[in-house]
Amino acid sequence: PAAIWRMADMLLVVATLLGALMFGAAAAGAWETVLRWLHAVPFGQTDPQFGRDIGFFLFDLPVYRFFQGWLVGLALVSALGAGAVYGLSYPLQEFHLRVTPGMRIHLSMLGGAVLLLVAVGTYLSVFELVTSARGLVAGAMYTDVNARLPLRYIVAVLAAVAGLATMANAFVSSRSVRLPLATFGLWVAATIGAGLYASAVQSFQVEPNELRREEPYIERNIDATRRAWGLDRIVEASHPARPVVTPEEIAANPETLENIRILDPDPLTATLNELQALRPFYRFADIDISRYPLNGARPAGRADQQVLISARELDLDRVADRNWTRDHLQLTHGFGAIVTPVTEVEKGGLPRLALRDIPPRTPYERLALSDGGARIYFGELTRHYVIVNTRESEFDYPDPQVEGRDIRTSYEHDRGIVLSSRFRRLVLAWELGDLNLLISSQIHNDSRLLMHRQIGDRVRKIAPFLMLDSDPYSVIVDGALKWMLPAYTVAGTYPYSQPAGGINYIRGSVQIVVDASSGDMDFYLVDVQDPVALTFGRIFPRLFTPGVAMPDALRQQARYPLDLFRLQAQHYQGYHVTDAKVFFLGEDFWQIPIQRTRERTRAMEPYYVTMQLPGESRVEFVLIAPFTPRGRENTIAWLAGRSDGAHFGSLRNFRFPSGVLVFGPSQIDNRIDQNALISQQLTLWDTAGSAVLRSALMMVPVGDSFLYVQPVYLQAADGRMPELRRVIVANGSAVAMEE
């Protein structure tokens, strides 16, 4: 028996230590929540139900809820543990319950603490009604405000009374538990009754008169959603939407016409990997759209040339004979990039490359890359670690003068972890699960380990609280390749805001720049009115650099963030409506156009256009998306995200006059399919050992009307190099396909 009790004691000690570790880990995991609360910047706006600053719901309420849940868990585990210990304190032959005064006081205090903490949680849940998603729209609706809210106050009071009664019972002379049981039963009954009453109010008061009951709460939702998603900043204007683009408008908008993208990034990726990968272990993973002032391409004062740019990255999955030395010591980086104007092709439909080859060649000074600036140690594909400055030289690029000979190099930056001791190598070998780090004779004390080289992973190690855009893009600045990565501050507890993907507040507050060679990161704060970003700025005072300090060459490459625009366009489909009655009926809701081609049917993606917005005097680089009425195919409006100068990050929406028919993308697709000459030619190509690839249709504003443009690619059935063969253009009722 003594051995059994010693074993029980040891198990209790182990269980206590494990519990301490679990609760400690949970507390440590809440570091961001606590720091946001301690350094919170107020919004200066109040919620319509409780009159509290919005920051209370984003910063205060989450930390209160965390501590309440943490303490409930601690009290419950303590009560169950104490009960188990007391239960095991008696021989198993005794079947009657014997509770000493000390046990009674201990268990009563723990049970009362649990109930008091439950009361606190019920009180906090009152404020969470404003982010409820159970109603017609997000937020506290009629039933929440008039039934659930007052009853939750009552339930919270009853839970607190039950907790106090349980605690008081520990000190009364009588051993009766009637008072605690009575108050506990009353609390349970009130909880059940509150749910039944709320359901009755919803069924008998709200549903028969839904618009009248819910109208003020729909207004709250509209107002909050527009503010939380930045839709209230959209400048709205009308667009005349004339039937055709006139010859005079064509002549007046040469920069728009000269920048209409006829090269599609999707088929172009395959073509570039065939033409310019140059070695099996290089790959162009993604093609980005940007603009540059190409020498001689634009007269003075004209807009920059829109181009496609892609970095030539290292992809070890394409290496045939892999070994540890090649993977981690020799093949360490990609090299260079390609740039092609969006409107120019060579004979045969292949792109005209303004920057090409290894080492990079270009006739344009603005696109020139130095050898050091062309090396890509950090990119979208670089997920493996490498060791530089070893006794094994790194492969740089094939010698253009001597066939079969390679140029070698060594990492020129003082970045990475210096492997200056056996102990460091041992620790890193353990961390990375690679014994070669410890035993390789190629590594010396000046060697450096580069890890976390994938730019998204790298940024998340520094700022896990930022949501990153899904499309980082490469730019050329001062002879070096860099990555620009938009980042967002987000929240999910903005009162009354309609959520999407678990968030209901977003700002594109940060532009991150990562040097492709050194891996250095700069976090530029471009929205100084975002309280969430300012809060993180207080927590990490050295993290953000003011946006005004961004070099001009980088600022000129910044563009409206794609993911942010998609989310804003998604919400704007309904929340361009500001009248609650119209919103309730849903008769003026919009949708993103559906585009049909021979390959697939999909929602139209936003696209970048160089154009002069109506009412503006300068040509700009804008991201646009058209809208169609819900359930119909004609276009009714279009949204533009601006990228240049002081207008960076602003939005404008242009709505067409009522009664004017503007063809939508799917209607233009149908008209293309119904054109006998075009359809005949495409069908002929598609059945002669080739595949026709029709790119995304673009609706390009020109003057007071629109041109619809669709590139057509041809690819051999067994080939991997699509070639641009035709461009389809629709203007009003005219449709043409030409070389």
Phi and psi in degrees as a GROMACS rama.xvg file:
@    title "Ramachandran Plot"
@    xaxis  label "Phi"
@    yaxis  label "Psi"
@TYPE xy
-61.6312  -40.0208  ALA-2
-64.1909  -37.1091  ALA-3
-64.0616  -43.3851  ILE-4
-66.6423  -37.345  TRP-5
-64.4194  -39.0678  ARG-6
-63.5061  -41.4432  MET-7
-62.3014  -41.3071  ALA-8
-61.9128  -42.8003  ASP-9
-63.7934  -41.2273  MET-10
-63.1451  -38.959  LEU-11
-65.0952  -40.8358  LEU-12
-63.4559  -45.1122  VAL-13
-62.4434  -44.2775  VAL-14
-62.1608  -39.3628  ALA-15
-64.1902  -43.9597  THR-16
-64.2577  -42.0036  LEU-17
-62.514  -42.8523  LEU-18
-60.7395  -41.737  GLY-19
-61.8497  -41.683  ALA-20
-63.933  -41.8938  LEU-21
-64.3121  -46.4649  MET-22
-69.8407  -34.4798  PHE-23
-65.6501  -40.8343  GLY-24
-64.6128  -39.9415  ALA-25
-62.5491  -41.7556  ALA-26
-66.3421  -41.3213  ALA-27
-64.537  -34.1187  ALA-28
-68.9875  -13.5454  GLY-29
-96.0423  19.5683  ALA-30
-56.9581  -41.5459  TRP-31
-66.6186  -42.0565  GLU-32
-59.8849  -44.1583  THR-33
-69.0093  -43.5573  VAL-34
-67.0386  -36.2064  LEU-35
-61.5644  -37.6363  ARG-36
-68.6356  -41.1708  TRP-37
-71.1016  -28.3102  LEU-38
-116.261  22.6672  HIS-39
-62.2741  138.408  ALA-40
-103.166  123.525  VAL-41
-65.2206  151.737  PRO-42
-80.2145  -27.7091  PHE-43
76.6274  14.1885  GLY-44
-130.754  145.531  GLN-45
-113.319  152.884  THR-46
-79.3506  151.668  ASP-47
-76.3172  -14.5982  PRO-48
-92.5221  -49.8026  GLN-49
-106.244  -10.3048  PHE-50
71.2449  20.5601  GLY-51
-94.4957  152.587  ARG-52
-60.0699  143.134  ASP-53
-56.3365  -31.2928  ILE-54
-60.3399  -26.5703  GLY-55
-58.5812  -40.8473  PHE-56
-78.4096  -27.7072  PHE-57
-89.9688  -30.4325  LEU-58
-114.92  -44.837  PHE-59
-80.8594  -53.0702  ASP-60
-58.1352  -42.3957  LEU-61
-60.1128  -37.8601  PRO-62
-74.2614  -35.9283  VAL-63
-62.7337  -43.1103  TYR-64
-65.8671  -37.6963  ARG-65
-62.9738  -50.5149  PHE-66
-63.5228  -37.358  PHE-67
-63.4254  -46.9142  GLN-68
-65.5927  -38.2603  GLY-69
-64.1784  -42.8543  TRP-70
-71.2951  -35.8422  LEU-71
-61.12  -46.3822  VAL-72
-60.1939  -42.5383  GLY-73
-63.5504  -44.191  LEU-74
-66.7005  -40.6925  ALA-75
-64.6289  -46.6691  LEU-76
-62.2926  -40.0275  VAL-77
-63.8079  -43.5796  SER-78
-65.1297  -44.9482  ALA-79
-65.9895  -40.4674  LEU-80
-64.6952  -42.8694  GLY-81
-64.3722  -42.0877  ALA-82
-61.9282  -39.857  GLY-83
-65.8489  -41.437  ALA-84
-64.4923  -44.4636  VAL-85
-65.9007  -37.0162  TYR-86
-65.6745  -31.1397  GLY-87
-88.6405  1.16163  LEU-88
-80.5948  -6.16561  SER-89
-119.172  151.835  TYR-90
-58.4805  146.484  PRO-91
-65.6639  -15.9911  LEU-92
-72.2039  -22.16  GLN-93
-86.1119  116.47  GLU-94
-99.0406  -9.12234  PHE-95
-87.4711  150.259  HIS-96
-85.7409  122.229  LEU-97
-122.245  112.943  ARG-98
-114.359  119.538  VAL-99
-79.708  161.807  THR-100
-56.4837  -37.808  PRO-101
-65.1422  -42.7759  GLY-102
-62.4694  -41.7634  MET-103
-62.0523  -44.2009  ARG-104
-64.2419  -45.6037  ILE-105
-60.63  -51.4025  HIS-106
-68.6071  -36.0393  LEU-107
-65.3996  -41.2854  SER-108
-66.103  -39.9569  MET-109
-67.1299  -44.4089  LEU-110
-62.7696  -41.1143  GLY-111
-64.6404  -38.1345  GLY-112
-62.7127  -39.5707  ALA-113
-60.2222  -46.1608  VAL-114
-66.0573  -38.8277  LEU-115
-64.2225  -40.4389  LEU-116
-68.3905  -34.2621  LEU-117
-63.2588  -38.6537  VAL-118
-61.8333  -41.6058  ALA-119
-62.4977  -42.8062  VAL-120
-62.1945  -39.2406  GLY-121
-64.672  -39.7125  THR-122
-63.8733  -43.2294  TYR-123
-64.7714  -32.3117  LEU-124
-64.6552  -20.4327  SER-125
-59.0788  -44.0365  VAL-126
-72.8765  -23.3676  PHE-127
-75.9369  -8.66094  GLU-128
-62.0398  -27.891  LEU-129
-74.6126  -7.13268  VAL-130
-115.067  15.3012  THR-131
-65.0523  145.319  SER-132
-115.595  17.0779  ALA-133
-84.9542  -12.6562  ARG-134
-94.2557  -167.123  GLY-135
-59.1825  -40.8723  LEU-136
-134.542  172.797  VAL-137
-69.9368  147.762  ALA-138
113.04  172.657  GLY-139
-73.9758  117.123  ALA-140
-97.4668  -168.746  MET-141
-57.476  -48.5014  TYR-142
-64.933  -38.2522  THR-143
-61.4559  -47.1914  ASP-144
-74.1956  -38.9144  VAL-145
-98.4544  -10.1154  ASN-146
-126.414  -59.6242  ALA-147
-66.261  -42.5093  ARG-148
-62.2798  -54.74  LEU-149
-63.2707  -35.8846  PRO-150
-70.4038  -30.5114  LEU-151
-67.6248  -33.6719  ARG-152
-60.6933  -43.3747  TYR-153
-65.4627  -44.1545  ILE-154
-63.5953  -38.7066  VAL-155
-62.9277  -42.0556  ALA-156
-64.0066  -42.9967  VAL-157
-65.0683  -37.6117  LEU-158
-64.6815  -38.7835  ALA-159
-66.727  -40.9637  ALA-160
-62.1533  -43.2389  VAL-161
-61.5554  -40.1203  ALA-162
-64.9932  -43.8018  GLY-163
-66.6742  -37.8789  LEU-164
-64.9978  -38.5245  ALA-165
-64.5933  -41.2725  THR-166
-66.4065  -43.43  MET-167
-64.1041  -30.6339  ALA-168
-63.545  -18.9896  ASN-169
-70.8614  -18.6219  ALA-170
-116.026  -1.64975  PHE-171
-82.2762  154.092  VAL-172
-70.2208  -34.4851  SER-173
-75.4898  146.7  SER-174
-92.2241  8.48409  ARG-175
-66.4401  141.358  SER-176
-110.567  20.8088  VAL-177
-64.1017  -43.5605  ARG-178
-64.0655  -49.1228  LEU-179
-59.6397  -42.0534  PRO-180
-65.5752  -37.9082  LEU-181
-65.3574  -46.119  ALA-182
-67.8924  -36.9227  THR-183
-64.6799  -43.6801  PHE-184
-63.2916  -37.4316  GLY-185
-64.776  -38.8995  LEU-186
-64.7504  -44.0641  TRP-187
-62.5866  -43.6984  VAL-188
-63.6796  -40.4778  ALA-189
-65.9575  -37.3251  ALA-190
-62.9561  -46.3502  THR-191
-65.6404  -43.1109  ILE-192
-63.738  -36.286  GLY-193
-62.2353  -41.6142  ALA-194
-64.5762  -41.7737  GLY-195
-66.3846  -40.29  LEU-196
-65.1373  -42.7655  TYR-197
-61.5049  -40.8824  ALA-198
-62.9884  -38.9057  SER-199
-66.07  -43.2437  ALA-200
-60.7729  -43.4057  VAL-201
-62.5866  -41.8846  GLN-202
-75.5214  -39.9074  SER-203
-104.126  -17.4979  PHE-204
-111.691  -39.8514  GLN-205
-86.5287  -54.3276  VAL-206
-59.644  -36.9897  GLU-207
-71.6591  -19.515  PRO-208
-135.131  49.286  ASN-209
-62.9669  -46.4832  GLU-210
-62.2894  -46.0717  LEU-211
-64.354  -39.926  ARG-212
-72.7703  -39.5514  ARG-213
-95.0121  -8.97376  GLU-214
-53.4651  -49.3635  GLU-215
-63.9027  -28.6772  PRO-216
-80.4537  -29.7865  TYR-217
-65.2667  -39.3295  ILE-218
-60.6544  -41.0816  GLU-219
-61.3195  -44.0334  ARG-220
-63.86  -42.941  ASN-221
-61.5977  -48.145  ILE-222
-63.0509  -45.6077  ASP-223
-68.378  -41.6679  ALA-224
-63.895  -41.6339  THR-225
-63.7066  -38.6181  ARG-226
-72.828  -43.4444  ARG-227
-67.6195  -32.5334  ALA-228
-99.0842  6.50553  TRP-229
74.9024  16.3224  GLY-230
-76.6978  -22.1091  LEU-231
-69.9704  -14.4172  ASP-232
-87.9681  -5.89951  ARG-233
-69.5474  126.719  ILE-234
-87.1171  120.022  VAL-235
-100.871  139.6  GLU-236
-148.046  168.649  ALA-237
-99.7601  155.968  SER-238
-129.085  131.555  HIS-239
-66.7144  -27.8705  PRO-240
52.2351  61.373  ALA-241
-67.0203  158.776  ARG-242
-64.0606  -36.3035  PRO-243
-139.588  157.79  VAL-244
-82.0668  124.131  VAL-245
-84.1022  160.341  THR-246
-57.2982  -34.1171  PRO-247
-65.1521  -38.3236  GLU-248
-70.8585  -34.6881  GLU-249
-60.3496  -45.2896  ILE-250
-68.0505  -30.3244  ALA-251
-83.9478  -9.29285  ALA-252
-128.318  55.4084  ASN-253
-64.4599  -34.396  PRO-254
-68.317  -34.2215  GLU-255
-65.7186  -46.5892  THR-256
-64.9547  -37.6648  LEU-257
-77.4882  -5.00647  GLU-258
-120.607  11.6529  ASN-259
-68.7549  124.697  ILE-260
-76.7011  113.538  ARG-261
-103.88  -4.87443  ILE-262
-98.9497  121.32  LEU-263
-93.4297  126.549  ASP-264
-57.7489  -33.4611  PRO-265
-63.3163  -59.9191  ASP-266
-69.0124  -26.4138  PRO-267
-66.743  -30.7234  LEU-268
-58.4829  -46.5535  THR-269
-63.4768  -40.434  ALA-270
-63.4967  -45.4082  THR-271
-65.7726  -36.6633  LEU-272
-66.1111  -26.6001  ASN-273
-79.2725  -38.2943  GLU-274
-88.7307  -36.3851  LEU-275
-126.203  2.05597  GLN-276
-64.7031  -39.1429  ALA-277
69.3711  -29.5899  LEU-278
-137.256  149.863  ARG-279
-60.0605  -26.782  PRO-280
-92.296  7.11741  PHE-281
-101.341  149.21  TYR-282
-153.041  141.498  ARG-283
-93.78  106.222  PHE-284
-84.6067  -30.2787  ALA-285
-152.975  142.297  ASP-286
-113.489  128.49  ILE-287
-112.833  155.914  ASP-288
-103.69  130.553  ILE-289
-147.37  -166.834  SER-290
-151.081  144.939  ARG-291
-141.759  148.493  TYR-292
-81.7688  87.7068  PRO-293
-76.3041  129.132  LEU-294
-57.4533  126.756  ASN-295
81.3949  -10.6606  GLY-296
-83.7788  -25.688  ALA-297
-132.384  135.519  ARG-298
-63.0394  161.454  PRO-299
-57.1108  137.326  ALA-300
84.1313  -3.25058  GLY-301
-90.4716  169.373  ARG-302
-70.1544  157.292  ALA-303
-66.2089  154.312  ASP-304
-76.9868  128.417  GLN-305
-75.1268  133.112  GLN-306
-136.119  164.05  VAL-307
-107.327  135.771  LEU-308
-133.832  140.907  ILE-309
-147.575  135.611  SER-310
-85.7844  141.121  ALA-311
-89.0412  96.5511  ARG-312
-97.3877  160.062  GLU-313
-83.0243  129.281  LEU-314
-127.507  100.365  ASP-315
-66.2639  -19.808  LEU-316
-64.0204  -16.8566  ASP-317
-95.7008  -1.19753  ARG-318
-77.9882  128.262  VAL-319
-75.9881  -53.9438  ALA-320
-105.043  85.7524  ASP-321
-88.1911  141.421  ARG-322
-151.153  172.041  ASN-323
-63.8863  -40.2447  TRP-324
-64.3822  -44.8181  THR-325
-66.272  -42.6447  ARG-326
-68.2575  -38.1111  ASP-327
-114.659  -13.85  HIS-328
-119.206  -35.5876  LEU-329
-98.694  -54.7604  GLN-330
-88.5468  90.2934  LEU-331
-109.727  -17.2219  THR-332
-156.84  156.034  HIS-333
-84.2625  -179.072  GLY-334
-150.9  119.807  PHE-335
77.6175  -168.259  GLY-336
-158.032  170.459  ALA-337
-119.562  149.348  ILE-338
-135.302  133.649  VAL-339
-138.307  131.779  THR-340
-59.5617  143.931  PRO-341
-72.083  -12.0987  VAL-342
-113.387  2.79196  THR-343
-120.065  132.257  GLU-344
-133.827  155.818  VAL-345
-84.4634  176.564  GLU-346
-62.3058  139.24  LYS-347
91.6023  -0.0151722  GLY-348
85.1066  9.39929  GLY-349
-86.3009  150.995  LEU-350
-68.6313  147.235  PRO-351
-87.4134  117.623  ARG-352
-90.8504  119.988  LEU-353
-85.7587  -21.4168  ALA-354
-137.122  130.856  LEU-355
-156.323  170.212  ARG-356
67.4916  174.344  ASP-357
-130.227  124.694  ILE-358
-64.8922  157.998  PRO-359
-61.9679  135.95  PRO-360
-121.875  136.312  ARG-361
-157.705  144.297  THR-362
-83.8427  -2.9619  PRO-363
-107.14  124.311  TYR-364
-59.7311  -37.5557  GLU-365
-65.7912  -23.7173  ARG-366
-99.2839  -0.187844  LEU-367
-65.7027  136.896  ALA-368
-118.152  130.198  LEU-369
-75.684  162.586  SER-370
-59.6081  -44.8259  ASP-371
-65.0534  -39.3231  GLY-372
-74.8423  -16.2108  GLY-373
-87.1642  -14.9927  ALA-374
-76.9376  132.601  ARG-375
-113.376  90.0183  ILE-376
-86.2068  -19.4929  TYR-377
-131.756  123.02  PHE-378
-159.678  -159.7  GLY-379
-82.8371  -24.7969  GLU-380
-104.095  -11.2241  LEU-381
-82.4135  86.4848  THR-382
-103.292  -9.24843  ARG-383
-98.986  152.964  HIS-384
-81.794  154.753  TYR-385
-134.488  158.988  VAL-386
-118.208  124.872  ILE-387
-113.889  167.62  VAL-388
58.6639  45.5144  ASN-389
-102.864  -179.369  THR-390
-73.5659  -10.8204  ARG-391
-100.918  117.03  GLU-392
-69.7705  154.883  SER-393
-89.427  143.594  GLU-394
-70.4315  129.409  PHE-395
-104.313  -62.4452  ASP-396
-166.645  162.075  TYR-397
-68.0203  138.036  PRO-398
-65.9082  118.733  ASP-399
-71.9878  -13.8919  PRO-400
-92.2124  -33.5438  GLN-401
-123.404  117.445  VAL-402
-63.9932  130.973  GLU-403
87.7022  -2.47179  GLY-404
-107.472  143.926  ARG-405
-110.966  146.671  ASP-406
-86.6079  133.505  ILE-407
-109.061  159.019  ARG-408
-150.754  176.339  THR-409
-139.681  144.015  SER-410
-57.6177  129.392  TYR-411
-99.5278  -3.23729  GLU-412
-100.375  158.99  HIS-413
-97.4834  48.5892  ASP-414
-107.589  169.929  ARG-415
92.9794  176.457  GLY-416
-90.7227  119.208  ILE-417
-73.1801  124.968  VAL-418
-88.878  65.4399  LEU-419
-87.4712  -2.65018  SER-420
-151.608  158.817  SER-421
-62.8255  -35.1145  ARG-422
-63.8389  -43.6007  PHE-423
-60.8152  -44.0505  ARG-424
-63.2957  -37.2647  ARG-425
-64.5832  -46.2177  LEU-426
-62.35  -44.6415  VAL-427
-69.667  -34.834  LEU-428
-62.344  -39.3135  ALA-429
-66.8821  -45.4718  TRP-430
-63.2266  -42.1657  GLU-431
-93.5548  -4.64947  LEU-432
64.3427  39.0689  GLY-433
-135.838  104.499  ASP-434
-66.509  -24.917  LEU-435
-60.2867  -27.4809  ASN-436
-60.1801  -30.5198  LEU-437
-88.6256  -33.1671  LEU-438
-105.639  -10.3207  ILE-439
-67.0311  131.921  SER-440
-81.3183  -7.78534  SER-441
-78.2326  -14.7747  GLN-442
-95.0466  135.65  ILE-443
-128.253  -176.365  HIS-444
-68.6303  -17.1874  ASN-445
-98.0718  0.745938  ASP-446
-68.7339  154.056  SER-447
-130.782  141.909  ARG-448
-101.335  124.558  LEU-449
-106.23  118.761  LEU-450
-132.307  172.352  MET-451
53.385  55.2375  HIS-452
-91.8928  -14.8766  ARG-453
-73.5949  125.206  GLN-454
-62.1184  -35.9784  ILE-455
-65.1685  -46.3701  GLY-456
-62.2459  -38.4268  ASP-457
-63.27  -45.5757  ARG-458
-65.8141  -39.3065  VAL-459
-65.2239  -27.8434  ARG-460
-65.3649  -31.2207  LYS-461
-88.7139  -43.6801  ILE-462
-134.739  73.239  ALA-463
-67.5495  -11.3024  PRO-464
-85.2219  -5.44694  PHE-465
-97.1379  139.448  LEU-466
-91.1829  125.942  MET-467
-94.5295  144.737  LEU-468
-64.8984  146.548  ASP-469
-77.5547  -6.12679  SER-470
-130.284  77.2339  ASP-471
-63.5742  148.223  PRO-472
-131.912  146.128  TYR-473
-89.6443  145.806  SER-474
-137.48  158.333  VAL-475
-111.838  118.375  ILE-476
-134.058  121.329  VAL-477
52.6157  44.3032  ASP-478
77.9287  10.8338  GLY-479
-131.915  147.869  ALA-480
-84.4992  134.095  LEU-481
-135.268  160.165  LYS-482
-110.029  133.466  TRP-483
-108.956  131.099  MET-484
-134.924  103.602  LEU-485
-64.3741  143.44  PRO-486
-134.612  149.505  ALA-487
-122.307  144.276  TYR-488
-94.0721  132.85  THR-489
-134.097  161.217  VAL-490
-151.55  162.214  ALA-491
-122.732  9.82216  GLY-492
-125.266  28.8568  THR-493
-74.3481  123.522  TYR-494
-59.7106  131.247  PRO-495
70.1261  1.44287  TYR-496
-82.7123  139.544  SER-497
-74.675  123.777  GLN-498
-83.8756  163.128  PRO-499
-150.64  121.726  ALA-500
62.7623  31.0432  GLY-501
86.0268  -1.92842  GLY-502
-121.659  153.294  ILE-503
-138.074  15.2393  ASN-504
-148.488  135.727  TYR-505
-153.089  143.29  ILE-506
-140.539  137.991  ARG-507
-86.9171  68.0888  GLY-508
-87.1644  -15.8951  SER-509
-129.528  135.803  VAL-510
-115.315  119.024  GLN-511
-102.83  133.606  ILE-512
-118.564  124.932  VAL-513
-118.19  125.834  VAL-514
-73.6078  125.262  ASP-515
-68.8838  -21.8936  ALA-516
-94.3866  -47.5504  SER-517
-93.5001  -22.7869  SER-518
82.6874  3.17779  GLY-519
-62.4195  142.08  ASP-520
-121.294  135.667  MET-521
-122.028  129.914  ASP-522
-107.797  105.451  PHE-523
-96.0835  123.679  TYR-524
-86.8548  107.131  LEU-525
-102.546  -7.8854  VAL-526
-124.244  96.3502  ASP-527
-84.2731  4.45142  VAL-528
-103.205  5.59435  GLN-529
-90.1295  110.061  ASP-530
-62.4157  -31.0501  PRO-531
-67.7263  -45.5745  VAL-532
-64.4294  -39.6893  ALA-533
-65.416  -33.5727  LEU-534
-63.9797  -46.1944  THR-535
-64.3102  -31.5064  PHE-536
-64.379  -32.8696  GLY-537
-72.0286  -38.148  ARG-538
-67.7443  -44.0237  ILE-539
-120.317  80.7842  PHE-540
-64.6532  -16.5425  PRO-541
-103.431  3.5539  ARG-542
-77.9902  -49.756  LEU-543
-91.593  141.408  PHE-544
-105.656  135.051  THR-545
-55.1682  139.417  PRO-546
-59.8258  -28.6481  GLY-547
-68.6283  -16.3577  VAL-548
-86.4141  -2.65249  ALA-549
-64.8926  130.54  MET-550
-56.8384  146.409  PRO-551
-57.2983  -38.3011  ASP-552
-62.7893  -35.5315  ALA-553
-75.2719  -42.2493  LEU-554
-58.9127  -35.7301  ARG-555
-67.9282  -17.9336  GLN-556
-97.2111  -9.18214  GLN-557
-65.8947  145.054  ALA-558
-138.889  160.853  ARG-559
-62.1325  128.176  TYR-560
-62.8367  133.355  PRO-561
-69.205  -47.3455  LEU-562
-65.1241  -40.3936  ASP-563
-60.9923  -43.7143  LEU-564
-62.6823  -41.9365  PHE-565
-59.3492  -46.7357  ARG-566
-65.3233  -41.0908  LEU-567
-66.7479  -40.9654  GLN-568
-64.3539  -37.6214  ALA-569
-60.7435  -44.6949  GLN-570
-75.6685  -31.9074  HIS-571
-68.3513  -18.7345  TYR-572
-55.7194  -36.836  GLN-573
-105.609  -33.7266  GLY-574
-91.6095  16.0654  TYR-575
-75.5012  -16.9672  HIS-576
-81.3173  128.083  VAL-577
-112.766  -4.6799  THR-578
-95.4262  124.645  ASP-579
-62.7266  -37.1474  ALA-580
-65.8553  -44.5518  LYS-581
-65.5971  -39.62  VAL-582
-62.9106  -41.908  PHE-583
-60.678  -41.3145  PHE-584
-73.0601  -28.138  LEU-585
69.249  18.1032  GLY-586
-78.0099  -17.4727  GLU-587
-111.779  22.156  ASP-588
-74.7922  150.019  PHE-589
-111.292  177.289  TRP-590
-151.289  157.449  GLN-591
-71.1125  133.972  ILE-592
-60.1242  145.155  PRO-593
-92.8548  128.737  ILE-594
-110.271  129.297  GLN-595
-112.318  128.21  ARG-596
-125.877  -177.255  THR-597
-72.2479  -18.0823  ARG-598
-90.9328  -39.4617  GLU-599
-164.806  169.424  ARG-600
-119.852  130.366  THR-601
-156.603  162.031  ARG-602
-69.724  143.303  ALA-603
-68.257  131.906  MET-604
-84.7518  145.015  GLU-605
-60.7638  154.006  PRO-606
-145.38  153.461  TYR-607
-90.2797  137.82  TYR-608
-136.082  142.095  VAL-609
-95.1009  116.981  THR-610
-159.924  167.422  MET-611
-102.752  113.233  GLN-612
-65.1133  146.662  LEU-613
-55.3716  131.772  PRO-614
87.3882  -3.73005  GLY-615
-106.176  159.034  GLU-616
-103.031  -9.87592  SER-617
-122.187  151.713  ARG-618
-77.1863  139.786  VAL-619
-131.628  163.858  GLU-620
-99.7968  108.342  PHE-621
-126.094  154.297  VAL-622
-104.293  125.064  LEU-623
-127.849  156.349  ILE-624
-149.203  128.31  ALA-625
-84.7447  160.79  PRO-626
-125.031  146.771  PHE-627
-119.883  153.716  THR-628
-61.9097  147.568  PRO-629
-60.6381  127.088  ARG-630
84.3183  2.87197  GLY-631
-130.985  169.398  ARG-632
-112.947  -10.8759  GLU-633
-77.3367  151.137  ASN-634
-82.1525  139.973  THR-635
-120.527  -20.9499  ILE-636
-165.875  169.489  ALA-637
-147.326  147.8  TRP-638
-111.503  138.932  LEU-639
-126.629  126.594  ALA-640
-101.954  123.781  GLY-641
-92.9617  147.903  ARG-642
-123.099  -15.7364  SER-643
-101.202  141.405  ASP-644
55.0414  -139.295  GLY-645
-68.2633  -15.2408  ALA-646
-87.6486  1.16189  HIS-647
-56.2044  128.643  PHE-648
88.0039  0.615851  GLY-649
-95.7608  159.426  SER-650
-124.913  144.172  LEU-651
-133.436  141.234  ARG-652
-120.276  135.258  ASN-653
-118.605  120.831  PHE-654
-107.877  142.541  ARG-655
-84.9255  153.922  PHE-656
-63.2848  145.995  PRO-657
-66.6388  142.993  SER-658
88.5157  -3.27586  GLY-659
-102.748  126.56  VAL-660
-91.376  119.586  LEU-661
-117.816  121.864  VAL-662
-59.4239  140.369  PHE-663
-93.5142  166.967  GLY-664
-56.3593  -41.5374  PRO-665
-67.9436  -33.2825  SER-666
-67.5795  -38.5271  GLN-667
-66.4025  -40.2591  ILE-668
-57.1826  -43.701  ASP-669
-63.2274  -40.3631  ASN-670
-67.3118  -34.8524  ARG-671
-64.2259  -45.5606  ILE-672
-62.8502  -29.9251  ASP-673
-86.9119  -7.27052  GLN-674
-76.4813  118.482  ASN-675
-60.9473  -45.1574  ALA-676
-67.3616  -44.4701  LEU-677
-66.5209  -46.778  ILE-678
-62.1039  -40.1555  SER-679
-63.3336  -44.4586  GLN-680
-65.2034  -44.1003  GLN-681
-65.2996  -38.8133  LEU-682
-66.1526  -39.9053  THR-683
-61.9473  -46.6987  LEU-684
-63.304  -36.4955  TRP-685
-75.0023  -10.6691  ASP-686
-119.387  14.4308  THR-687
-118.861  45.242  ALA-688
77.1523  13.0073  GLY-689
-129.998  165.577  SER-690
-122.022  132.71  ALA-691
-91.3622  126.947  VAL-692
-114.587  107.407  LEU-693
-91.4977  120.419  ARG-694
-75.3216  176.238  SER-695
-62.5508  135.655  ALA-696
-75.375  134.612  LEU-697
-112.378  134.21  MET-698
-103.239  104.335  MET-699
-104.88  115.995  VAL-700
-66.9355  127.59  PRO-701
-135.167  114.403  VAL-702
61.9465  -126.723  GLY-703
-99.627  11.7359  ASP-704
-141.577  -157.921  SER-705
-141.291  145.88  PHE-706
-106.845  142.216  LEU-707
-109.494  124.392  TYR-708
-126.467  133.782  VAL-709
-141.409  112.759  GLN-710
-72.08  150.025  PRO-711
-124.83  123.044  VAL-712
-107.86  153.173  TYR-713
-124.354  130.981  LEU-714
-133.948  132.508  GLN-715
-60.8349  148.248  ALA-716
-56.9812  -35.8082  ALA-717
-109.59  18.0251  ASP-718
-101.597  168.733  GLY-719
-131.656  26.2275  ARG-720
-135.449  79.8403  MET-721
-60.6599  144.408  PRO-722
-123.535  136.802  GLU-723
-70.9423  120.987  LEU-724
-111.493  -37.7819  ARG-725
-143.409  161.658  ARG-726
-128.837  126.3  VAL-727
-95.9248  131.88  ILE-728
-129.849  133.954  VAL-729
-119.52  131.751  ALA-730
-135.756  106.339  ASN-731
64.1808  -125.622  GLY-732
-89.8534  -4.6948  SER-733
-91.3334  134.061  ALA-734
-130.205  132.626  VAL-735
-140.89  150.104  ALA-736
-129.932  121.352  MET-737
-138.384  168.97  GLU-738
